[in-house]
Amino acid sequence: MSFSLKQLTARLRQAFARPAPDASTAPLFDEGLPARPRPPLQLPRLPRHTAPVVVVTLLLVAGGYTLVRHPPALTINPGQAALRTNQLTGHQQELGAGNAWVVPGLHRLRVLSLRDQNWKSAEMARHDGPAPVQSVEGLSLGVDVSVRFAVNPTQLALVASRVQADPGAELVDPALQGVVYKTFARYTAREIFSTRRAEIQQAMEAELKPKLAAEGLILRNVQVGKIDLPPQYSARMETLLAEEMASEKMRYTLELKEKRVKESELDARAEMVQQELQAEAAGKVQVIAAKAQEEAMKHVLPFKQRQVEQRKLEAEADKQSRIRTAEGNAEARRIEADGEALARQRLAQAEAFRLDAVGKANAEQMAREGSLLSRHPLLIQKVMADKLSDKVQVIIAAPGADGGFIGSGLLGHPGKAVALATASEIADGEEE
């Protein structure tokens, strides 16, 4: 927008207060605006009761524009801390990561990083730079000094009051220059370049740490990097270092050879002592072996004698064992023969008893069958029919008038038929 909000409000008030101008009137805005053809602007005349509504609308638009350009909620990222200052009361409040409410015109928010930061001074990095360090000989040196630090979260107000933009340039660099120059001025260029660098670094850390702590910063460490020497001094330093390295190498070589000579001497002595010990040990071993053999013979002879006696006893025991075994075998055979004879005798007795019992049983059965046949003569016909049933067809007929055997005509005599039937039954009994 090329005109201010106040001018727009004043022109609107004038338009509501007087009649609308005609087409020949001047433009609505100041003459300072660039001239360009515009169509004639005619604002309608509004009633007086609508003027407060328009003013409130304009105020709301202006407030929205201000909130968009200056939002009241700001985000504090992780690893950062903020200091909110009330411009009316001067009260300060420390805020962590998250969202913070900042009222435009009332609060002022200062955000500081709590992460570790590095600072290097470019002025003292080269020997021909604007501010090189001086050694104890007065030689200009370039030193690459790096300081790692962080803002103390408990002293945000102190840091915010002392720092405008960069704490490294505003707080660390002055303190570092006050420590570096006087520290390096106590050492020679050679000590700075080679032998005393760690000591110099520790001395600067010990002196710089309380100074930064007083400014609200925490010192992590100080690193001394590359040392920039003048070209002539650097060439001489390299030559000197080469000579020193050669002399050190020669010294180490001589020490090594001397140690090798001592080592060879010690090896020879050790070998001689070892041989003596081995010879002495071999002699002792032989003596011990002879003594052990002599001592062993004292025990071997009685042992051999006991072995002979033991073998005699074993032979006698074997003989007695064989005799007893033979006697036992003979006795066993005799017992077996007696048992077998007794078993045969008992079998014969059992067979005789069986034959006697069978004879008696047959005689009794024949007596019973004779008695039965005498009482029931028809049983002879039934037995005969049973015997001949598988060979011939038998016709059972009524007995004769005399009550005699039906097959008497075939057999010739009734008594003979009875005798044949009885013989057949006896034969069947024997077969069973």
C-alpha positions as CSV (number, residue, x, y, z in Angstrom):
1,M,0.0,0.0,0.0
2,S,1.3,3.4,-1.0
3,F,-0.7,5.4,1.6
4,S,-0.9,5.1,5.3
5,L,-3.8,3.9,7.4
6,K,-4.3,7.4,9.0
7,Q,-4.7,9.1,5.6
8,L,-7.3,6.5,4.6
9,T,-9.3,7.1,7.8
10,A,-9.1,10.9,7.4
11,R,-10.4,10.7,3.8
12,L,-13.2,8.4,4.8
13,R,-14.3,10.8,7.5
14,Q,-14.3,13.7,5.0
15,A,-16.3,11.6,2.5
16,F,-18.9,10.8,5.2
17,A,-19.0,14.5,6.3
18,R,-19.6,16.3,2.9
19,P,-21.4,15.5,-0.3
20,A,-19.6,13.4,-2.9
21,P,-17.5,15.4,-5.3
22,D,-18.3,15.5,-9.0
23,A,-16.0,14.1,-11.7
24,S,-13.9,17.3,-11.8
25,T,-12.9,17.1,-8.2
26,A,-9.3,16.2,-7.1
27,P,-8.2,12.7,-6.5
28,L,-9.0,11.1,-3.2
29,F,-5.4,10.6,-2.1
30,D,-2.5,13.0,-1.7
31,E,-0.8,14.7,-4.5
32,G,2.4,12.8,-3.7
33,L,1.0,9.6,-5.3
34,P,2.1,8.9,-8.9
35,A,-0.3,10.4,-11.4
36,R,-2.2,7.9,-13.5
37,P,-5.6,8.0,-15.1
38,R,-8.3,6.9,-12.8
39,P,-12.1,6.7,-13.2
40,P,-13.9,9.2,-11.1
41,L,-14.5,7.9,-7.7
42,Q,-17.9,8.7,-6.1
43,L,-18.5,7.4,-2.6
44,P,-22.2,7.1,-1.7
45,R,-23.3,9.2,1.2
46,L,-24.0,6.9,4.1
47,P,-26.2,7.5,7.1
48,R,-24.5,8.8,10.3
49,H,-25.4,5.6,12.4
50,T,-23.2,3.4,10.1
51,A,-20.0,5.4,10.8
52,P,-19.1,3.5,14.1
53,V,-19.6,0.2,12.3
54,V,-17.1,1.2,9.6
55,V,-14.6,2.4,12.2
56,V,-14.8,-0.8,14.2
57,T,-14.4,-2.8,11.0
58,L,-11.3,-0.8,10.1
59,L,-9.9,-1.4,13.6
60,L,-10.5,-5.1,13.3
61,V,-8.8,-5.2,9.9
62,A,-5.8,-3.2,11.3
63,G,-5.6,-5.6,14.3
64,G,-5.7,-8.7,12.1
65,Y,-3.0,-7.2,9.9
66,T,-0.8,-6.6,13.0
67,L,-1.4,-10.2,14.2
68,V,-0.3,-11.5,10.8
69,R,2.8,-9.4,10.7
70,H,3.6,-9.9,14.3
71,P,2.1,-13.2,15.6
72,P,1.7,-13.5,19.4
73,A,2.9,-17.2,19.5
74,L,6.5,-17.9,18.7
75,T,8.1,-21.4,18.6
76,I,11.3,-22.1,20.6
77,N,13.1,-25.0,19.0
78,P,14.9,-27.8,21.0
79,G,18.4,-26.8,22.0
80,Q,17.3,-23.2,22.4
81,A,16.2,-21.0,25.3
82,A,14.4,-17.7,25.3
83,L,14.2,-14.7,27.7
84,R,10.9,-12.8,27.6
85,T,11.0,-9.3,28.9
86,N,8.0,-7.2,29.9
87,Q,8.7,-3.7,28.5
88,L,6.3,-2.1,31.0
89,T,7.5,-3.7,34.2
90,G,10.9,-4.9,33.2
91,H,10.1,-8.5,34.5
92,Q,12.1,-11.2,32.7
93,Q,11.1,-14.8,32.3
94,E,13.2,-17.8,31.1
95,L,11.4,-20.1,28.6
96,G,12.4,-23.5,27.3
97,A,11.6,-25.4,24.1
98,G,8.0,-25.0,23.0
99,N,5.6,-22.2,22.1
100,A,5.8,-18.8,23.8
101,W,3.2,-16.0,23.8
102,V,4.6,-12.6,22.9
103,V,2.2,-9.6,22.9
104,P,3.3,-7.0,20.4
105,G,4.3,-3.8,22.0
106,L,4.3,-5.4,25.5
107,H,6.8,-8.3,25.3
108,R,10.3,-8.6,23.8
109,L,11.6,-12.1,23.2
110,R,15.3,-13.0,22.9
111,V,16.2,-16.5,21.7
112,L,19.6,-18.0,22.6
113,S,21.1,-21.3,21.4
114,L,22.2,-23.7,24.2
115,R,24.1,-26.0,21.8
116,D,27.9,-26.1,21.7
117,Q,29.4,-23.4,19.5
118,N,32.9,-23.0,18.0
119,W,34.8,-19.8,17.6
120,K,38.1,-19.2,15.7
121,S,40.0,-15.9,15.6
122,A,41.0,-15.2,12.0
123,E,43.2,-12.3,13.0
124,M,45.8,-14.5,14.7
125,A,45.7,-17.5,12.3
126,R,48.6,-16.3,10.1
127,H,52.1,-15.0,10.9
128,D,51.6,-12.1,8.5
129,G,48.0,-11.4,9.5
130,P,46.6,-8.3,11.3
131,A,47.3,-9.6,14.9
132,P,49.8,-12.5,15.0
133,V,51.0,-13.8,18.4
134,Q,54.5,-13.2,19.6
135,S,56.9,-15.9,21.1
136,V,59.4,-15.2,23.8
137,E,62.0,-14.5,21.1
138,G,59.7,-11.9,19.5
139,L,58.9,-14.0,16.5
140,S,55.5,-13.5,14.9
141,L,53.5,-16.7,14.7
142,G,50.1,-17.6,13.3
143,V,48.1,-19.8,15.6
144,D,44.8,-21.5,14.8
145,V,43.0,-21.5,18.1
146,S,39.5,-23.0,18.3
147,V,37.3,-22.4,21.4
148,R,34.3,-24.6,22.0
149,F,31.7,-23.1,24.3
150,A,28.0,-23.0,25.2
151,V,25.6,-20.6,26.8
152,N,25.0,-21.3,30.5
153,P,21.2,-22.0,30.8
154,T,21.2,-20.6,34.3
155,Q,22.6,-17.2,33.2
156,L,20.4,-16.4,30.2
157,A,19.7,-12.9,31.5
158,L,23.4,-12.1,31.9
159,V,24.2,-13.3,28.4
160,A,21.2,-11.5,26.8
161,S,22.3,-8.3,28.5
162,R,25.9,-8.5,27.2
163,V,25.3,-10.0,23.7
164,Q,23.6,-8.4,20.8
165,A,24.1,-11.0,18.0
166,D,27.1,-13.3,18.3
167,P,28.4,-14.4,21.7
168,G,31.6,-15.7,20.1
169,A,32.6,-12.4,18.6
170,E,31.3,-10.2,21.4
171,L,32.4,-12.3,24.5
172,V,34.7,-15.1,23.5
173,D,37.0,-13.3,21.2
174,P,38.1,-10.5,23.6
175,A,38.7,-13.0,26.4
176,L,40.6,-15.3,24.1
177,Q,42.9,-12.5,22.8
178,G,43.6,-11.5,26.4
179,V,44.7,-15.1,27.2
180,V,46.4,-16.2,24.0
181,Y,48.9,-13.4,23.6
182,K,50.3,-13.5,27.1
183,T,50.3,-17.3,27.2
184,F,52.3,-17.7,23.9
185,A,54.7,-15.0,25.0
186,R,56.0,-17.3,27.7
187,Y,57.2,-20.0,25.3
188,T,59.7,-20.2,22.4
189,A,58.7,-20.8,18.9
190,R,60.1,-24.3,19.0
191,E,58.2,-25.2,22.2
192,I,55.0,-23.8,20.7
193,F,55.5,-25.8,17.5
194,S,56.5,-29.2,18.9
195,T,57.1,-29.9,22.6
196,R,54.9,-27.8,24.8
197,R,51.6,-27.5,22.8
198,A,49.5,-29.6,25.2
199,E,50.8,-27.6,28.1
200,I,49.9,-24.3,26.4
201,Q,46.5,-25.6,25.6
202,Q,45.8,-26.6,29.3
203,A,47.1,-23.2,30.5
204,M,44.8,-21.4,28.2
205,E,41.8,-23.5,29.3
206,A,42.6,-22.9,32.9
207,E,42.8,-19.2,32.5
208,L,39.9,-18.7,30.0
209,K,37.4,-20.9,31.8
210,P,36.7,-18.5,34.8
211,K,36.6,-15.5,32.4
212,L,33.9,-17.0,30.2
213,A,32.0,-18.3,33.3
214,A,31.8,-14.7,34.5
215,E,30.2,-13.8,31.1
216,G,27.6,-16.6,31.4
217,L,29.4,-19.0,29.1
218,I,30.6,-22.6,29.7
219,L,34.0,-23.5,28.2
220,R,34.1,-27.0,26.8
221,N,37.7,-27.0,25.5
222,V,40.4,-25.1,23.7
223,Q,42.2,-26.6,20.7
224,V,45.5,-25.4,19.3
225,G,45.6,-26.3,15.7
226,K,48.0,-25.4,12.9
227,I,51.0,-23.2,13.8
228,D,52.0,-20.8,10.9
229,L,55.7,-20.1,11.1
230,P,57.6,-17.6,8.9
231,P,59.1,-19.3,5.8
232,Q,62.7,-18.8,6.8
233,Y,62.2,-20.0,10.3
234,S,60.1,-22.9,9.1
235,A,62.8,-24.1,6.7
236,R,65.4,-23.8,9.5
237,M,63.1,-25.6,11.9
238,E,62.6,-28.4,9.4
239,T,66.4,-28.7,9.0
240,L,67.0,-28.7,12.7
241,L,64.2,-31.3,13.2
242,A,65.8,-33.5,10.5
243,E,69.2,-33.3,12.2
244,E,67.6,-34.0,15.6
245,M,65.8,-36.9,14.2
246,A,69.0,-38.3,12.6
247,S,70.8,-37.9,15.9
248,E,67.9,-39.5,17.8
249,K,67.9,-42.3,15.2
250,M,71.7,-42.8,15.7
251,R,71.3,-42.8,19.5
252,Y,68.5,-45.4,19.3
253,T,70.6,-47.5,16.8
254,L,73.6,-47.5,19.2
255,E,71.3,-48.3,22.1
256,L,69.8,-51.1,20.1
257,K,73.1,-52.6,19.2
258,E,74.3,-52.4,22.8
259,K,71.1,-54.1,23.9
260,R,71.7,-56.8,21.2
261,V,75.3,-57.4,22.5
262,K,73.9,-57.7,26.0
263,E,71.2,-59.9,24.8
264,S,73.7,-62.2,23.0
265,E,75.9,-62.4,26.2
266,L,72.9,-63.2,28.3
267,D,71.8,-65.8,25.8
268,A,75.2,-67.5,25.9
269,R,75.2,-67.4,29.7
270,A,71.7,-68.8,29.8
271,E,72.7,-71.6,27.4
272,M,75.8,-72.5,29.4
273,V,73.7,-72.5,32.6
274,Q,71.1,-74.5,30.9
275,Q,73.6,-77.1,29.7
276,E,75.1,-77.4,33.2
277,L,71.7,-77.8,34.7
278,Q,70.8,-80.4,32.1
279,A,74.1,-82.4,32.7
280,E,73.5,-82.2,36.5
281,A,69.9,-83.3,36.0
282,A,70.9,-86.2,33.8
283,G,73.4,-87.4,36.4
284,K,70.9,-87.1,39.2
285,V,68.4,-89.0,37.0
286,Q,70.8,-91.9,36.5
287,V,71.6,-92.1,40.2
288,I,67.9,-92.0,41.0
289,A,67.2,-94.6,38.4
290,A,69.9,-96.9,39.9
291,K,68.6,-96.5,43.3
292,A,65.1,-97.0,42.2
293,Q,66.2,-100.3,40.4
294,E,68.0,-101.5,43.5
295,E,65.0,-100.7,45.6
296,A,62.7,-102.3,43.1
297,M,64.7,-105.6,43.2
298,K,64.2,-105.8,46.9
299,H,60.5,-105.9,46.2
300,V,60.7,-107.9,42.9
301,L,62.4,-111.1,44.4
302,P,59.9,-111.7,47.1
303,F,57.2,-111.0,44.6
304,K,58.6,-113.6,42.2
305,Q,58.8,-116.1,45.0
306,R,55.2,-115.4,45.9
307,Q,54.2,-115.9,42.3
308,V,55.9,-119.4,42.2
309,E,54.1,-120.4,45.3
310,Q,50.9,-119.0,44.0
311,R,51.2,-121.0,40.8
312,K,51.8,-124.2,42.8
313,L,48.8,-123.5,44.8
314,E,46.8,-122.8,41.7
315,A,47.9,-126.1,40.1
316,E,47.0,-128.1,43.2
317,A,43.6,-126.3,43.4
318,D,43.1,-127.1,39.7
319,K,43.8,-130.8,40.3
320,Q,41.5,-130.9,43.3
321,S,38.9,-129.1,41.2
322,R,39.2,-131.6,38.3
323,I,38.9,-134.6,40.7
324,R,35.9,-133.2,42.4
325,T,34.4,-132.5,39.0
326,A,35.0,-136.1,37.8
327,E,33.5,-137.5,41.1
328,G,30.5,-135.2,40.7
329,N,30.0,-136.3,37.1
330,A,30.2,-140.0,38.1
331,E,27.8,-139.5,40.9
332,A,25.5,-137.6,38.6
333,R,25.5,-140.4,36.0
334,R,24.8,-143.0,38.7
335,I,21.9,-140.9,40.0
336,E,20.7,-140.5,36.5
337,A,20.8,-144.3,35.9
338,D,19.0,-145.0,39.1
339,G,16.4,-142.5,38.3
340,E,16.0,-143.9,34.8
341,A,15.6,-147.5,36.1
342,L,13.1,-146.4,38.7
343,A,11.2,-144.4,36.1
344,R,11.0,-147.5,33.8
345,Q,9.9,-149.7,36.7
346,R,7.2,-147.2,37.6
347,L,6.1,-147.0,33.9
348,A,5.9,-150.8,33.8
349,Q,3.9,-150.8,37.0
350,A,1.6,-148.1,35.6
351,E,1.1,-150.1,32.4
352,A,0.3,-153.3,34.3
353,F,-2.1,-151.4,36.5
354,R,-3.7,-149.8,33.4
355,L,-4.1,-153.2,31.7
356,D,-5.6,-154.7,34.9
357,A,-8.0,-151.8,35.3
358,V,-8.9,-151.9,31.6
359,G,-9.6,-155.6,31.8
360,K,-11.7,-155.2,34.8
361,A,-13.6,-152.4,33.2
362,N,-14.2,-154.4,30.0
363,A,-15.4,-157.4,32.1
364,E,-17.8,-155.3,34.0
365,Q,-19.0,-153.5,30.8
366,M,-19.6,-156.9,29.2
367,A,-21.5,-158.1,32.2
368,R,-23.6,-155.0,32.1
369,E,-24.1,-155.3,28.4
370,G,-25.1,-159.0,28.7
371,S,-27.6,-158.1,31.5
372,L,-28.9,-155.2,29.3
373,L,-29.2,-157.4,26.2
374,S,-31.0,-160.1,28.2
375,R,-33.5,-157.5,29.3
376,H,-33.7,-155.7,26.0
377,P,-33.1,-158.0,23.0
378,L,-33.9,-155.2,20.5
379,L,-30.6,-153.4,21.4
380,I,-28.9,-156.0,19.3
381,Q,-30.9,-154.9,16.3
382,K,-30.1,-151.2,17.0
383,V,-26.3,-151.9,17.3
384,M,-26.3,-153.9,14.1
385,A,-28.2,-151.2,12.3
386,D,-25.8,-148.6,13.6
387,K,-22.8,-150.7,12.3
388,L,-24.3,-151.3,8.9
389,S,-25.9,-147.9,8.4
390,D,-23.0,-146.5,6.3
391,K,-22.8,-149.6,4.1
392,V,-26.3,-151.0,3.6
393,Q,-29.8,-149.8,4.0
394,V,-31.5,-151.3,7.0
395,I,-35.2,-151.7,7.2
396,I,-36.6,-151.9,10.7
397,A,-39.5,-154.3,10.9
398,A,-41.6,-155.5,13.6
399,P,-40.4,-158.6,15.5
400,G,-41.8,-162.0,14.8
401,A,-44.8,-163.4,16.5
402,D,-42.6,-165.4,18.7
403,G,-40.8,-162.3,19.9
404,G,-37.5,-163.5,18.5
405,F,-34.7,-161.7,16.7
406,I,-35.8,-160.2,13.3
407,G,-32.6,-161.2,11.6
408,S,-32.6,-164.7,12.8
409,G,-33.8,-165.9,9.4
410,L,-30.8,-164.1,7.8
411,L,-28.3,-165.2,10.4
412,G,-29.6,-168.7,10.8
413,H,-30.0,-168.8,14.6
414,P,-30.9,-166.2,17.2
415,G,-28.2,-167.1,19.6
416,K,-25.6,-166.7,16.9
417,A,-26.9,-163.1,16.2
418,V,-26.7,-162.2,19.8
419,A,-23.1,-163.5,19.9
420,L,-22.2,-161.5,16.8
421,A,-23.7,-158.3,18.2
422,T,-21.9,-158.8,21.5
423,A,-18.6,-159.4,19.7
424,S,-19.1,-156.2,17.7
425,E,-19.7,-154.1,20.8
426,I,-16.6,-155.6,22.5
427,A,-14.5,-154.8,19.4
428,D,-15.8,-151.1,19.4
429,G,-15.0,-150.8,23.1
430,E,-11.4,-152.0,22.5
431,E,-11.0,-149.5,19.6
432,E,-12.1,-146.7,21.8
